[in-house]
Amino acid sequence: MDLSYFKEKKGFMSDLWAMPAFIRNSFDLFLASLGINVLSLALPIVLMQVYDRIVPTQATNTLLWLVAGFFCALILEFILRLCRSTITNWMSSRFEHSLAHACVCRWINCVLEDFEKDGAGVHLDRLRGVNTLRSFYAGQAFQLMMDLPFAFLFLAVVGFLGGWQVAAYLAFVATIFMIITSFIRSSYSVNRLKQKNQADRRYNFLVEALGGIHAIKALTLEESMLRRHERLEADAAQLDYDVIFSGNLPVNIGNLFSQINLFGVLFVGGSLAISGQITLGSLAACTLLSGRFFQPFRSLASFWVRHADIEIAKEQIKNIVNLREEYDLEAPCLPDEIKGKVVLDNISFRRESDGSEIFSELNMTVEDGEMVCINTEGGRPTTELLNIIYGLNRPDSGQAFIDGHNLRDVCHDNYKGRIEYIPQHGTLFNGTIFDNLTLFNPANRQVAMDAASLLQLDNVLSELPLGYETKVGNRLYEFLPTGVIQRICLARALTVRPRVILMDRVNESMDADSEQLFFWLMNKLKGNCTIIIATGNSTLFSMADSVYSLESGKLKKEMQP
C-alpha cells in the first residue's frame, strides 16, 4: 500500500476505496448485502400472512409451505452472510499485510536521526494503528456501508404496511438518537486523545525499565521506578474509565431507544389497528421491521463514536510516513565490484536536534587499500563522520564519493560485499550464533566458518554446550564476553568480504586477548581493503597509513608515532 496516502487527511469513503481489492470485490459485496437484506423480509411477511390469512382460514397446508419457504430463505441468508464475511476477512488480511509491511519498510529505511527522536515504545504503539484500521474498515465499516441504505427500504415497507404515521415515528426516533450520539462522540474524541498520549508515556516507560533492568537493580532504583509506574497507571486507569464509559454509551442508549421504538410502534400501530386502518398481521410485521430498521443506526452510532480511534490510528500511521527515507529506491546501487576509494569533498553537517555545527568544509581522501585512523580522544564526533561515509547521515552540503560514485545518487539498500559498518557495541540478532555469522543465509556457511576461524571463535565457542548453534538475541547473548561479541560481529562483516570497512571504537570493549587478535587482523586486512577506524589506540595509529584528528569541524593529519 502506498503510504503517501496517509500524508493528507481523507474521508471515510476515500479510505475504503484505497483498500486493496475493494473495487474488484465491491460488486460482490453489494450483491451479497442485497440478498441478505431482501431475504430478511421473509419473517415479517410470513408472520403477516399467518395472522391475516392462515389463522382465520385455518389453511394448514399453506402454513407448511410458508414455513418451508422461510427455512429456505433462512439458509440462503446464512450462506450469503458467510460469503460476505469471507470476502471482507480476506480483504482485511490483505490490507493489514500490505500496510504493516509498508510501515516496517519505512522504519528500516528511514533516516536514523528521525527514528531516534521517539522512543521504541512510541514506534511500536504507532504500528498498532494498522490493526485498528483493519478492524474498523474491513469489518464493521464494510457491513455498515452495505446495510445502512437498506434501512430506508425497511422504513418504506413499514410505511406501506403500517401507514405513514408509524414510519414517521421510526424516522423521528432514529434522528433523535443520532443527535444524542453526536454529543457523545465529542466527549469520546477528547478522552481518547488524552488516553493515547498517556499510553505513549506508559509504553516508553516500560521499554526503558525493561531494557535497563540491570541498571535499575545495580543502582537500587526499584522503589523509585515502581512509584513512577504507579502514578502512570493511576492516570491511565482514570482515562481508560472515561473512554470505556463514553464508548459504551451508544450501545446502552441504543438498547433504550430500541425499546422506545418497539413501544411506539405498538402504540401508534395498535391505535391504527383498533381503528381498522391496518390489520393485526401488518402490526406484527411492522414490529419486526422496526428492529431491522433501527439496527443499522445502532451500528452507525457505535462506529461514529469510535471513529475517533480511526483518526488517531491514521495519525499514528502518518507519523511513520513522515519519517524521511535515507535513500531513493529508484536510484542505482553501487557496482558489484568496487576498489574502495573514499573521498569527502567540503562536507558540512549540523545536528538537526539543536542546529549545532559538527563539520565545516571537511575534506579527506582515502585511497583503496589504505588504513586510516581518526583520533577519538577528547570526545570528537567521529561517529557522525562514519555515518556520513556509510550513508546513514546526509551532509548539509558537500559530497561523499566511493570510487567516484556520489553517495547522494546511489541506493543505500544494498551495501553487502562493498561497505560494512561495525559500531562500538556489537549487536546480535535473535537466532543462533551461526545464523548471525551467515546473516541467516546458509549459502554463506563456508565463508562464515573461515572468518570465524580467522578470529579464533572455534576455541571460544567450543566451550559452549551447543557451540555455533547456541541461541542468542533478546539479550540472551549477555552471557558472552563483550570481546567475543565483537569478534562475532567482525566475522559477520568479513563474511561478505567488503571492500570498505568502517569501524567505530570497536576495540574499546574488547578484553586483552580479543584486542591482540584484533590488531593481528588489522595487519592481515591492511592493503586488501580500505579501512577507516575511529579509535584512540596508539597501536592502531602506528599501523595506519594516515592518522587524522577532528578539530573545529575539520580533519587535520597528525604525526604518526
N, C-alpha and C positions, 0 to 999 in steps of 0.2 A: 504493500500500500504506500502511496506517495505521502510522506509526512508533511510536505509543504501545504497540504490541505488544511492542517490544523493551525497554520500561522494566522489565519483570519477567522473571525467569528462567523459561523454559519448557522443556518436554521435547522429545524428538525428534519424537514424533507430533504435538504441538501445532504445531511448526514446519512440518511437512508440510501439515497442514490449513489453515495460514494462507497457504499459497502460492496465487496466483491460479489459478483454473480447476482446482484439484486435485479438488474434489468432483465437478465436472462430468465429468472425464475419468478418475476413479479406476476406474469400472466397465470402461471400455475397456481400461485398463492391466491390470486383473486378468484379463480375458478373453484378452488377448494373452499374458500370462505363463503362464496356464493352458495355452494351446495350445502354447507353446514347451516347457514342461517335460514335458507329456504326450507330445509328439512326440519328445522326446529319449530316450524309452524304446524308440524304434523300433530303433536299432542293437543294444542288448543283446538284444532279443527275436529279431531276425534272426540274430544270432550264435549264440544258444542253439539255434534251430531248425536252423541249418546243422550244428552239432556233433552234436545229438541225433537228428535225423531225416533230413536231406537226405543227409549224407555216408554214414551206414550204409545207406540205401536207394538211394543214387545217383539221387535224383529231380532230374534236371537241369531239367525244365520248372518244377517248384516253385521251384527256386533262382532262375530267371529272373524269375518273378513276384514273389518276395520282394525281389529287387534293384530291380525297377521300382517296387514299393511303397515301398521305402526311399528311393529318389531323390525320389519324390513328397512323402514326409514331410519330406525334407531341404529341398526347395524351399519348401514351405509354412512350415516353421520359419524359413527365411531371410526370407520375406515378413512374418511376424509380428514378427520382431526388428526389421525395418526400420520397420514401423508403430509399434512401441513406442518406438523411438529417435526417430522424427519427433514423436510426441506429447510425449515428455519434453523434447526440444530446444525445441519451441515453448513449453512451459510455463516452461522455464528462461529463455528470452528475455523472456517477459512479466514474469517475476519480476525479472530484472535491470533491465529498463526501469523498472518500477514503483518498485522500491526505490531505484535510483540517482537517479531524478528526485525522489523524496521527500526524499532526503538533501541534494541540491543546493538544493532549495527551502528546506530548513531552514537551510542555510548562508546563503543570500542574505537570508532574512527574520529572522535571529536578532539578538539584542541584540549590538551591536558589541563591547561590553566582554567578553562571553563568548567571542566568536570570537577576540579578540586575546590571550586567556590562553595559547593554544598556538600554536606555530609553524605556518607554512604546510605544512611537510613532514609534521607530525603529522596535519593535516587530510586531506592527500592520501593518507596511508597508511591512515587510517580508511576512506576510500572503497574501498580495495582489499578490504575485508571483504565488500562486495557480491558481487564476483566469486568469493570463496571460498565464500560461502553458495550461490551459483548452482551452482558446480561440484559441490559435495557433494550438496545436497538435490535438485537437478534431474537429477543424473546417477547417481552411484554409490548414493546413498541410495535412490532410487526402485527401481533394479534390485535392490538388496539386500532391500528391504522386500517386493518381489513374489516374489523367488526363494527366500528363506530358508524359508518354510513348506513348499515342495515338497521340501526336503532330507529331511524326515521321510517324504514319500511314497517317495523312493528308498530310505530306510532300511527302510521296511515291505516294499518289493518285494525287497530283499536278504534280509530275514528270511524271506519266503515262498519264495524260490528256494534260498537257501543255508543256511537254518536260523538259529535264534536266536543260535547261537554267533558267527557271522560278524557279525550285526547288533550284538550286544553289544560285540564288539571295536571296530567302527567308532565306536559311541557313546562308548566309553571313550577312544579316541584323540582324538576331537573335544573331549571335556571337558578332557583334559589340555592340549591346545593352547590352549583359551580361558583356562585358568588362567594359563598362562605369559604369554599376551598381556596379561592384566590387570596384571602386574608391569611389562611393557614400557610400557604406557600411562602409568603413574605417572611413570616416568622421562622419557618424551617430553613430558608436560604441563609438568613443571618446566623442562626445557630450552627448550621452545617459548616459554614466557612470558619467559624471560631473553632469548631471541633477539628477541622483539617489542619489548621495552624498548630493546635495543641498536639495533634498526632505527629507532626513533623518534629516538634521538640522532643516528644517522648521516644520516637524511633532513634533520633540522633543520640539521645542519652543512652539508650540500651546498646546501640552499636559501640559507643565509646566505652561503656562499662564492660561489656563482654570482651571487646577487643583488648582492653587494658586490664584484664582481671588480675594478671600477675603484678602489675604495678600497684593496683589498689591494695592487694594483700601485703605487698612489700612495704607500703607506706602507711598501713593500717588505716585506710580510708573507708572501711566498710560502713561504719556508722554514718559518716557524712554522706556517702552515696545513697544509703538507704533513706536518709531524710529527704534528699533531693528527689528520689524516686517516689516517696510518699506524697510529696507536695504535687508532683506532676500527675500522679494517679488521682489525687483528690480533685484537681481541676478537671481532669479528663472525665472522671465519673459524673461530675455535675453537668458537663457539656453533653455527655452521652445520654443522660437522663432527659435533657431538654430536647435533643434531636429525636430520640425514640418517642417521646411524648407527642411532639408535633407531627412526626412521621406517621404515627398510628391514628391520629385524629381523623383523617379521611375515611379510614376503614370503619371506625366506631360511629362516626356521623353518618356514613353510608348505610350502616345497618339500621340506624334510626330512621333515615329517610326512606328506606325500603319498606319499613312498617307503615310509615305515613302514606307512602304510595299505595300500599295494599288496602289500608283503611279507607283512603279517599276513593279508590276505585269501587270498593264495596258500597260506600255510602252514596256516591254520585250514581254509579251504575245500578245499585239497588233501588234508588228512587225512580230511575228511568224504567226499571223492570216492573216496579209496583204500578207505575202509571201505564204500563203496557207498551212503552216505546221500544223496548228491546226484550228479547227472550231471556229465559234463565240460562240457556246454553251460551248465549252471547256474553252474558255477565261472567260466567265461568271462564270462557276463553279470554276475555279482557283481563281477568285477574291473573292468569298465567302470562299473558303477553306483557303486562305491566312490569313483571320481573325481568323478562327478556329485554324490554326497552331500557330499563334503568341500569342493568348490569354493565354495559359499556361505559356509562357515565361514572359508575363507581371505579372502574378500572382507569378511566381518564383522570379522575381526581387523584387517585393514588400515584399514577405516573407523573401527573403535572407537579404535585408537591415534591416528589423525589427527583424531578428533573434537575433540581439544584445539584444533585450528585453528578449528573451528566456534565453540567457546566464546569464543575470542579475537576472532573476527570479529563475533560477536554483541555482545561488549563494546565493540568499536570503533563499531558502529552505535549502541549505547546512548549512547556519548559524544556522538555527533551529535544524538541525540534529546534529550539533556539540555540542549542549547543553548536558551535561552529565546527565544521568538518575540517580536519587537518590536511586533507588532500582532495584533489579533483579526481573523481572516479573515472572520468573520461580521459585523463592525462596519461601519456605513455609511461611505462615503468623504465627503470634503468636497464641498460643492456644486460644480458645474461653474463657476459664476461666484461669485467672492468679491471683496470690496473690498480686503482686506489689512490689517485692523486686528489688531494683535498685543497681547495682554495677558498679563503674567506676574503671578500672584497668590500672594504668600507662598511662593515657590519655595525649597525646601531640597534640597540634594543632597550626598551623600557618595560618595567613591571607594570602590568595592566592594573593591578590592585591599587597601587599608590602613585603610579606615574614616575617613579624614581628611575633615573638613567643608570644602566648597568654597563653597557658598551657604547662607545662613540667612535665611529670610523675605524673599527678594528680590522686589521689585515693579518693574514697568515697564509703561508703556502707550505704544504707537506707533500713531498714527492712520494710516489708509490714505493712501498717497501721501507720507508723511513719510520723510526720510532721517535715520537715527540712527547715530552713530559710538560705538563702545565702545573706549575707550583701552586699548591693549595694552601700554603701557610698564610695565616692571618685571615682565614675565613673568606678567601676570594671566591667570587661567584662562578666557579668553574663548571658547576653542574648546568647552569643556563647555557654556557658556551657549547658544551657537549650536546645538549638538547637541540641547539640550533643546527649543529652539524648533522645530527641524526634526523632532523625534520620534525621533532616534537614541538619546537617553538619556531615561529617565523620571525625574522628580524623586521624591525620597523622600516629600515632602509638598508641598502646594500644587498649583496648577493653571495650565496654559498654554492660552490661547484664541486661535483665529483666527476673527475675525468672530463671536465668541460661541460657537464650537464648541469644546468641550473636547477637547484632543488625546488624552486618555485614552480617549475614546469613539468615535474615528474610526479607520478603517483607513488605515495609512500606506503601503499597497501602491501607491497611485497619487496622486502629488502633481503630476504633469505638468500644466503650464498653470496651476498655482496657486502652488506654492512651489519655488524652486530654491536649491540649496546649492552654493557654489563654494569648495573648500578652498584652502589656501595653495599647495600644489603640485598643479598640474593633471595629470590622467591621461588618456592617450589609449588607446582600446581598439584591439584588433587589427583592422585594416581600412584603408580609405583615409581621408584627411582629410575627404573628402566624407561618408563613412559616419559619421564622428564628429560632423560638423556636423548631419546629419539624424537622428542616433540610429538609424541603419540603417532608416529609414523613408523611401523615395523620395517619399512624398506631401509631405514637409516640404521638398522641394528648393528651391522658390522662396523660402520664408520663410528658410531657412538661408542662401541666397545673399545675401538682403537684409541679414541680420545680419552675414555675413562682410564685405560691402561697407562696412557701417557702421563696422566695426573695421579697415578698410583691409587686409584679408587678401589682396585681389586683387593688390596691388602686391608683397607679400612672397612669396606662393606662385607668382607668375608667373616667379620666378627658378628654380623647381624644374622639372626636365625634364617631370614628369608633372602638375605643378600640384596641383589638388584631388584627383587620382587617385593621389597619392603614398602608398605603403604606410607605415603607422605601426603601433605596437603591438609587444609583445615587446621593448621597449627600442629599437626601430628609430627612434623619434622623437627620440632623444637628439641627433641632428644638428641639430634645430631649436632656436633660442634659447628660453630659458625664457619670455621675454616673448611670443613668438609662440605658444607652447603655451598660455599663459594667455589670449591673445586667442581662440584656438580654443575653449577651454573657456567663455569668456564668450559667444561667438557661439552655442555649443551650448545654453547656458542661455537665451539670448534667443530661440532658435528656437521655443520653446514659449510665448513671451510670458507669463511668470509674473507674478502679482500681488504676490508677495513674493519678494525676492531676499536671501539670506543670504550674506555674503562673509567669509572668514576670512583676513586679511592677504594678499589676492590681489595687491596692488601691490608687495609687498616683493621678489618675484622677477622684477620687470619691469625692462627696460632703460629709459633715459630717454625714448625715443620712445614706447614702449608705455605708459609711465606717464602721459605727457602726453595720449595718446589715451584712456586710462582716465579721467582727470579730465574730459575733454570728454564722455565717455559718461555719467558720473555726473550731469553738468549736464543732459544730454538726458533721462535717465531720471527725474530728481527730479521729483516731482509726478505722474508717470504710474504709478508702482508704489511699494510700500513697500520701502525699502532699509535693512537693518541690516548694518553692516560693522564688523568688528573691525580696527582699524588704529591705528598711532601717527603717521600722517602729518598734519601741521598743515594742509596744503592741503585735505584732506578734512574736517578739523574745521571750517574756515571755510565749507565748502559745506553742512554738515549743519544740520538744524533743531535737533538736540539732540546733545550730547556727554556720555557717561556714563563713569565710571571705576568699577572694581570695587575696593572697599576693605573688608576684613574681612568678605567674603562678602555685601556689599550694594552696590547701584548708587547712585552719587551723581552728580548732574548737575554738570558742570563749566561754568566760564565760557568762552564761545567767544572765539577770538582776534578 
